[in-house]
Amino acid sequence: MKESKYLQDNIQNIQKLFVIPALKGFETKSLSRLIKLSKVRQYEDGEIIIQEGDTDPWLYFLLSGEISIVKDNHAITKMNRQGEMFGEMRFLDNLSRSTSVVAVGPTVYLAVNTTGTTRLTSAGDAGNFLLMLYQVTSEYVSMRLRLTNDELVKAKNQVELLKHKLSTS
């Protein structure tokens, strides 16, 4: 893994955040707070980004490349769209990581230190930042839960179809 220092709060870095769909609607001041707690990380194919069971404080936004989400040695899904978020469950529930995340080919991420609010200049900045992060995360989790519900219904329909085929054989 290659990692930058914490990013500088400047207009060029803030403009780069606008490529992340979840952050497009936020004010420059909010994105400025996010920048102060962010680093850019690069991983090569097969490198582990998140290890199941870990308790690190990082939340990630995919900038380029692809990742595989793995649970108990089973690939659950892959992500490859710019701006996709991962690592959000740890941020929301403060439990250990529930899955591993592995780079598929070279990948680049924006990594946000969710416990780094001491780097912000005031308590108000920290509170506003956390509120913004919770909003982005909850919207993303809601979207992902809807997709998971759709997948669950498809799987249940397939199970019912297989049961029917077995019972008529």
Buried (B, 14 or more C-beta within 10 A) or exposed (E): EEEEEBBEBEEEBBEBBBBBBBBEEBEEEBBBBBBBBBBBBBBEEEBBBBBBEEEBBBBBBBBEBBBBBBEEEEEEBEBBEEBBBBBBBBBBEEEEBEBBBBBBEEBBBBBBBBEBBEEBEEEEBBEBBBEBBEBBBEEBBEEBEEEEEEEEEEEEEEEEEEEEEEEEE
